[in-house]
């Protein structure tokens, strides 16, 4: 019995310990959020924060609109803002010289998370970019073994020639301004000289049998470094076809500083991942990673789509609230630890789904949703580049179609981050800074075809916006129609009747155009009917499969979600945790991807064999306790024996019994007189007289069952036997 009680008590003790451990961790997270909100209950409290405190507090509390509004206003008040850019420093920035790349990048991430415009911060960050030269670039030109090739490289106004022999070695290099054979003894690569970093090159190889050739860029920290890295600048082409490539790596530096800011570049690359070509920053981040481990670069490189760093990061993650504090050391490296900032950082990084409110969502895109030039493939073609920050199914990469480029200056344009409203983008022109685009005013165009416009004749109507170009020609930015719509219905004219709350826009430019009057309406739209709102006024932009609400068309987009846009797993700081792995907490419902688990919570499914072994031991212990201690032997019942008086055997002697004589029936009784009131009078009662019952009165027989009759006969026989 004692053993059984002990086993039951031990089991309950272990169960209560596990429950209290989980409950304690839940309480720690809740207490952290409660403490953080208690410090930021009004705008004055937010204004007292420095930039990093403001950013991480805003990110941690982004689910609650009250705190979002306060944090947003406070962060804008700390910024230095002009008509073209915005930047932030460690505290309030009164000039651009006080701005820092780290703080500005963090502010952009926060603004993007709460759907606040951050384009001006992007402009400032990209203006801080510079070429990183402490790196070795090697060009590999590969042909099929046993084939010869003659190659030419064009850059700026120079030209270089070299040849490839049957063993793939390079020789006869004629121009060494930008290139040298490497290694000198048996060269298989062209080493690019540092003074030529940041240039665009064109190469063409004529292979002896007309087969294809491939161009690949490799980089390493120095010539003695054993680690080689391959750039995404890899192209393949047929013999005698041109391949364009860029050589260089970018980093970001703070104003009035010459050295690159690794932490700032790391955060800025993540912040700019959806707005600019971040591939130019990756080589710098990879080369300098070992010297900057305190910033936990694996986390950012994983979020940028480099898979091998995700594996390194997964080994570092943990779920215990106290142990997670060790990951904040990079925050403490310069200014020391900060209670409010570090608490907010940990909550945002590891427990964003515990935020006390309803989470906000931001726009996210997969590769095939980015546009017609994007597609998921096993490997990109020669005329495509790989875009690592857009997601594709497992085993595939995102490829973007590119075309032959000319310099922006030669095309008559100007390099800008974003073209103005009175300008158009020259699609086939490139800028020295790959983050920029080539822009040209409509007024300087010499033909409508430069921006895919049309010149309408006198009997045609422009279905869209019109602009005037250099020679005075009026170009239609939509399409020209010769139909006389006034003599047709709107449907016959190929249009749609817009509702009163809608406007008509040109689908290609998304500019508002006028209505046409037809036989059946004055609101016939030969373009696209959309709500007379911008998406930011009524919702947020995302695809229909990510919208938890209703998709409507607005002035600026066809995919405006009136509701909530779900996020990708990576944007929720999660990873895909598919079976047989399990997520130790609830999957993130804010993600449109299945099995999205917070980073650090995805673990291998542990075997529960010990549970069954424990239960088996308890069952066996109970069985032995019952069998040896509690189970008593049963005693056999004694046979029935009559009382001592009845133990003498009965002996029946004499004559056999004669049959019983029948009883004579009794005479019927006289009926009684009915009672009268005299019977209850107050007269003295007469003396009682005993009345003898009449003799020989027959007793009425009652019907008995056969069992009762048989019993009666047996009893009579026993009475007679006992009298003898």
N, C-alpha and C positions, 0 to 999 in steps of 0.2 A: 504493500500500500504506500509506504514512504517513497519507494522508487518511482512509483507512478506519479505521485504528487510532484516529486523533484523534476521529472522529465517535462511535465506540463508547465511548471513554473519557469524552467529554463527556456522553453519555446516561447512563452509569452514575453519573457524578458528580452530575448533577441528581437522579436517582432517590434516591441515598443522602442528599442534602441534604433532600429532602422527608420521607423516612422518619425521619431524625434529628430534624427539626423537630417532627413529630407525637409522636415518642417522648419528646422533651424536655418537651413540654407534659404528657404523661401522667405523666412522672416528677415534675413539679412538683406536680401535684394529689396524687399518692400520697405524696410527701414531706410535704405540708401535713397530710394526715390522720395520717400517722405521727407528726409532731411534736405534733399536738394530743392524740392519745391518750397520748403519753409524758408530758404535763403533768398528766394527770387519772387516774392509775392507782389512787387510793384516795379514800375519803370526805374525808379531811383536806384533800387538794388541792382538792376541789370546795368545801369550806367556806371556803377562802381566797379564792374568787372573789367579785366583786361581782355584783349581780343581772343586769346585761346580759351579763356574761361567762358566768354560769351558764345563762342562757336560750339564748344562741346556741350554746354548746357542747352543750347538751342537744339542740337542734334538729339540729345538724350530725351528732351521733352517735346519733340516734334509732333507727337500724337495729340497734344492738347493745344487747341487753338488759342486759348488765353495766353499761354507762355510763348507760343509761336509769334503772336503779334508783338508782345513786349520785347522778345529777343531780336526780332527783325528790325524794329525801330532803333533799338540800342546799337546793333551792329552797323546800321547805316550811319548813325551819328558818329561813329568812330572812324569812318572812312574819309579819305581825301578824294573828292569827286570833281572831275572836269567834264566838258562836253564830250570828250572822246574816251576817257578811261576812268577807272575807279581802283583804288588800292588801299590797303590797310597796313598798319604797323603794329608793334607790340602793344602800344597804348593808342590813344587817339592820334591820328596822323594829321599834322597841320601842313605838310608839304610832301611832294613825291619822294624827297630824299629820306623821309622817315618811314617809307613803306618797305615792307619785307615780303619776299616771295612766299615764305611759309605761311604767314598770317593771311596774306591775300588768297592763297590757294585754299586754305581751310575755310575762309569766308565764302568762296565760290561753291565749295562742296555743300556748305550749310544752306546757301541761297537756292541751289539746285534741288536740295532735298525738300524745301518748303515751297517750291515752284515760284521763286522770285527771280526776276531777270538778273543775269550775271554776265552779260556780254561785255560790259565795260571792263570787268575784271579780267576776262579772257584777253581783251586787247592789250591790257597792261602786261600781263604775264608773257604773252608772246613777244612783246617788245623787249623783254629782258633776256631773250634767247641769244646764245652765242655758240660758235663752233668749239667743240672740245677737241684738243689736239694731242693730248697725252694718250694716244692710242695708235696701234699699227693696223693699217688697212692693206689687205692683199687681194688682188684680182685673179681669179682662176678662170681661164678660158679652156673649155674641155671639148674635145672631139672624139670620135670613135677611134679606138686603137688601130694603128696601121694606116691612118689617113693623114695626109698633109693638109695644111691650111695656111692661107695668107690673110692677115687681119689688118684693119686700119681703125684708129681711134680718133674722133674729132672732139675738140673742146675749145671753147672760146674761139680764137682765130688760129689755133695750132692744130697740127696733125702728127700722129705717131704711127709707125709701121712696125710690125713684127711677124714672125712666122712660127708655125707649130710643126714639129717633125712627127714621124710615125710613132715614136715612143711618148708623145704628148709633151715633150720638152719644148721650151720657148727659145728662140734665137733671133738674131738680126734685128734688134730693137734700134730704130733709127732716130728716135727723139727721146731724150732723157730729162726733159724739163719737169715732167710730172711722174715719170715711171722709171723703175730700174728692175732688172731681172733678179729674181730671188728664188733660192739661194744662188750665188754666183757660180758655184761648181756645177750644179745640175738644176737649172731653173725650171720650175713648173708654175711659178706665179709671177705676177707683176706687182711689185710693191709701190704703192702710191705715196708720193712725197707729201709732207705735211703742208707745204705751201699751196698744194692743190686740193686740200680738204674743202668741202663745201661747194664743189663744182659739179655741173651736170656733164655727162659724157655720152657719146654715141659711138657704138662699135659695130663693125661689119666684118664677118669672116667668110671667105670663099673656100669651101672644103673641096678637096680633090675629086671626090665622087658625088658632090652635090648633097651630101647628107646634112643633118642638123648639127648645131653646136650650142653649147650652154655657157652662160656667164654667171659666175657666183662670186659674191663678196664675202670674205672672211675677215675677222678682226681678232686681235689679242692685245694684252696689256703692253707687252714689249717683246722684243725678238727672243728673249730667253724664256718667256712664259710658255709652259707646256700646254696650257689650256687654250684651245681654239674655239671660236664661236662663229656661227654662220649667220649672216644677215638675211633678212627677208628680201633683200634686193637680189633675187635670183631669177634669171630669164632664160628662155630657150627660143631659138629661131631657126628657120631654114637657112641653107647656105645663101650668102649674098643679101640677106635681109638685115636691117638695122635693129639694134637693141639699145635702148636708152637706160641709163642708170645714174644714180646719185651717190657720191662718196662723201661721208661725213656723219658726225654725231653731234647732237645739240645738248646743251645744258642751260640752266638758268642761273643768273647771278643777280645779286642785289644792287641797287643804285650805288655808284661810287665804289664798287668792289670789282676786282679783276678775277678773283677765284670763283669757281662754280659752287653753288649751294646745293649739296647733295640732298639734304632733307627737303629743301624747297622744290627741287626738280622732281623728287620722288612723289611728293604730294600733288604737285601741279600736273604731272603726267596723268595721274588718276583723275584729277579734276577736269582735265581737258579731253578725256578719252572719247567723248561723244561729239566734239566740236572740231578737232584738228587731227592731223596725221601724227600720232604719237610715236610712230616707229623710229623716228629720228632721235628720240630720247632714250630708247631702250639700250643701245650699246653702252652709253655712258653709265646708266644705272647698273648694268651687269658687270662692267669692268671694275667699277669702284665699290661694288657690293661688300667685298671682304673688309674694306677699310671703314665701313659704316654700318656694322652689324647692330649697333645700338639703336638704330632707327627701325629695326625689324623689317628690312626691305622685302623679305619673303612674302609678307602679307600683301604689300602693294603690287609686287610682280605677279602674284597669284591672281589678284583682282584684275590685272591687265591682260590675263589670258595665257600666261606662260605656265604650262601645266606642271613642269618639274618643281617649281617653287611651291605649288599647292601641296605636293607630297611632303616637302620639308616643313611646311607650316603645320600640317596635320599632326606631326610628331611633337609640336610644341604646345598645342592647345590643351586646355584643362577645363573642368567644369566646377571646381571648387572655388567659391567666392574669395577665400583668403589666398589661395595659391595664384589666382589670376592677377593679384596685385603685382606679381613679379614682372608682368608684361608692361608695366607703365614706366620701366626704368629709362626708356628713351625720352619720355617726357621730362624726367627729372635731370637729364644730363647737363643742362646748362643753368637753368634758373632754380633748380631744386624742386622738390615735390610740392604739389599744390593740392590741398584737400578737395576743394570744390571742382577744380579742373579734372583731377584724376578720377574722382568719383563719377563725374559725368561721362568721362571717356570710357571707363569700364562698363557703365550701364549701357551706353550706346553701342559698344563693341560686342558685348557678350549677352546682354539681356534686353535688346530693344523691344521685344514682344511683351515685356512686363511693364511698359510705360503706362501710367494711369490715364488712359484716354483712348480714343479711336485713332488708329494710325493713318497718317496721310500717305498718299502714293505719288510717285513721280513717273514721268514718261520713260519707258524702256523699249528697246527695239532688238529684235533678232536680225540676223543677217539678211534673210530673204524679205524682210519687211522694210529694209533700209532704202530700197529703190530698185529700178529696173536694171541698174548696173551691178547689183550685188547678187551673188548666188553661192550656195554651199556645194563644194566639190571635194573630191579626195585630194587633189592638188591643183593649184592655179595654172592656167595656161600662160603662154608667153606674153599675151597682151593683157594680162591681169596681174594685180598685186594682191597679196594676202592682207586682210584686215583682222588683226588678232583680237580686237576688243568687241567684235560682234559674234554672237553665239551661233553655233551650228550643231547638228546631231553628232554624236560620238564618232570619231574617226574621220571627220570632215573639217575643212577650213573654209572661212569666208573669203571669197574672191571678188574683187572689184575690177570691172572692165575699164581699161585706160586706152588712150589713143596717142598717136604721135604728137609731141609737144614742140612749140617754138617759144622763144623768149617773149615775155610780156612786152618788153620795150619794143621789140621788132614788130609786134602785132599792133602797136599804137596804143597800148593800155598802160595802166598804172597799178602797181601791186598794193592791195589793201587787204585788211582782214575780212571786211564785209563791204560789198558794193553799196553805194548810195542809191536812193530811189530813182534818181534820174540817170542811172548808169545800168549797163548790162554786163554780164560776165562773159569773157571770151573763153570758150570751153577748151580750145586746143592750145592755150598759152600757159607757160609756167613761170613761176617767180623763183628768185634765188632762195628766199625763205619759203619752204614748202608749206608753211602754215597759212600763207596768204593766197589770194586769188587775183586774177588779172581783170581789172575793171576799166570800162570805157564809157564815156557819156554818149547818150543817144544822139546828141547834137553833132558829134564828131563822126558818126557812122556815114559811110559813103553809099550804102545800099541797105535795103530792108532785110536782105538775106543774112546780114551779119548777126542778127539776133532772131532769126527765123520768123521775121515779119513778112507782110505782104503789102503790095501797093494796089489798092482797089481802083477800078475804073469808074467812069462817071455814073454808069448804071448799076454799080454794085454798092452794097452797104457793108461797113466794117462791123463785124460781130465781135467787138472787144474795144480795147483802149487804143487811141491813136497817138503817135508821137511824130515830131518833125525832125528830120535828119539834116546833115550838113548842106545839101544842095536844095533845100526847101521842099523836098518830097515828103508827103504825109504818109507814114507807114502804119499799117494796121497790125497791132500786136496779137490779134486773134486771127480771124479768117474772114475773107470777103465772100459775100453772098449776093447773087443776082436775082433772087426771088423777090417778087412783089408781095410782101407779106400782108399788105393792107387788103388784098383781094382774096386772102386765104384765112382759114382758121389757124389758131396757134399750133395745133397738132399737125396740120398739113404743111406748115412752114418748118416743121421739125423742131418746134420749141416746146416749152413747158409753161404753164400758168403758175405764177408764184403767188403764195399766200400774202396777206397784208403784212405779216411780220418777217417777210423774206425780201432779199435783194437779189439782183442778177449779177453774176460775176463771170469773167472770162476764165475757164478752167485752167488754161496754160499759165496765165500770169496772176490769177486770183485778184485781179483788179475789178472794181465795180463798174458795170456798163449799164446803159439805159434799157428801158423796156421798149418793145415794139407794140404798135396798135394793130390788131388783127380784127377779123370780122366778129369774133366772140369775146375779146378782152382787150384791155389797155395795158395789161401786165404780162405780156408774152415775152418770155426770156429765151433767147436763142443761145444761151450759155448754160449756166448752172444756177438753179434756185437754192439759196442757202439762207440760214437764219442771219438776221441783221445784227450779228454780234461777233466779237472775237472769242476764240475758244476760252481764253483766260478769264473772260467775264462770266461764263456760265459753267465751266468745267475744266477738264484737262485733256490733252491730246494723247491718245493711245489707240492701238488696234482693237477691233471688236472682240477678239478672243481674250483680251486683257481687261476689258471694261466691265466692271461690276455696276451696270446701269444701262443707259441708252446712248447709242452712237448717233450723232447728228452732224450735218455739214454746216460749217460756219464760214466766215469771210476768209479766214487764214488756213483752214484745214477741212478735209472731208472726214476726219476721224476724231471728232470731239466727243469725249465721254462725259455725259451729264451723270455723274456718279463718282465712282472711285476707280482709278487705274491700278491694277495689280502690278507688282514688281517682279523682276527676275530674282532668282535665288541669290545671286552674287550681290545684288544691290541691297539685299536685306542682311548682308553679312552672313550668308548661309552657304551651305554646300549641298549637293544632291546626295542623299543618303539612302541608296536603294538596298533592298534585301540582298544578301542575308544580314547586312549591317542594320542597326537599329538606332533611332534617335532617342536619346535619354530624356528629352522633353517633348512637348507637343510640336508637330510639324508647323511651319509658318504658313498660316492660312492667307497671308497677304501676298503670297507668291502665286503666279499662274503656273509654276512648274511643280510637278509632283515630287514628293519625298524631299522637300526643302527643309533642311534642318540647320539650326544655328551652328556656326563654327565652334568646334570643340565639344559638340554634343553627339556627334555621330561616332559610334563605337561598334566594334565587332560584337555580335550577339554571343553572350556568355552562356556556357552550358549550365543547365539547371539539374545536372545529374546529382549534385550534392543534396538537393532538396529531396529527391526520391530516396537517396541513401539514408538521409536523416529520418524520413518517414518510416522506412523499412526497419531501422534500428529501434525506433519508438514502438512499432508494432510488435517486433520480436520481444522486446523487453516486457511489454504488456502481456504478451502471451505466456512467457515464462513465469511472470509474477502470478498470473491467474492460475496457471497449471500447478505450481508448486506450493503457493501460499494460500490462495483463496479457495481452491477447489477442495471440498470435503467428500470423503467416500460415502456413498448412499448405503443405508441398512435395509436388509430384505424384510418385508412385512411378514409378521407371524401369522400362521393359519388360525382361523376363528375357532374358538372352543367355547361351548356353552357354559353357563355358571355351574358351580359344583353341585347345586341341587338338581340340576337337570342332566348330570353326567351319567346317572344310573340308567341303564338301558331299560326301556319299557318292554314288558312281556304281556302279550295279549292272550288270555286263556278263556275258557268257558265256551258257551254257545255263541253261534254267530248272531250278530245284531239283527233284530226284527225291524221291519219297516215302521216308520213313525205313523201314528194315527192322525188323521186330519182333525183340526180344531173346528168345533161347531161355531157357526156364525152367531154374533150377538144380535139381540132384538134392537130395532131402531128406537132411539130416544124420542121422548115427547118434545114437541117444539116449545121453546120458552115464550112466556108472555112478553109483549113489548113493554119497554119502560115508559112510565108516565110521570107527570109532575108530582104525583103523590109519592112516588118513590123517593123524592128529594125533599119531602116536607120536614118540618121541624118537630114532628111528633117523635116520642121516644121509640127507639128501635125495639122490636120484639126480640125475645130471647132466641138465640141461634139454635137451630135444630139440625142435627146431622141427618142427612138424607143418604141412605145407602144406595149405591148405584144398583140399578136393576141387574139381575143375574141373567147370564146367557145372552148378553147383548152382542150381536156380531160386530167385530172390528173391521172397518173398511180396509181392504188391501191396497197397498201402494205398489206401483210397478217398479221392480228392481232390475238392475242390469245383470247380465249373466255372470260377470265377475263377482258382484256383491253376493249373488246367490250361492255361488260356489264357495266363497269365503265363509259364509254363514254355515254351510254344511260341514266344512272342515272343523270349525270351532266347536260345533256340537259334538262331533266325534271325539275331539280332544277332552272335552269336559267329562264325557262318560268314561273315558279311559283313565282319567286321574281319580275318579271316585272309587274305582275298583282297587 
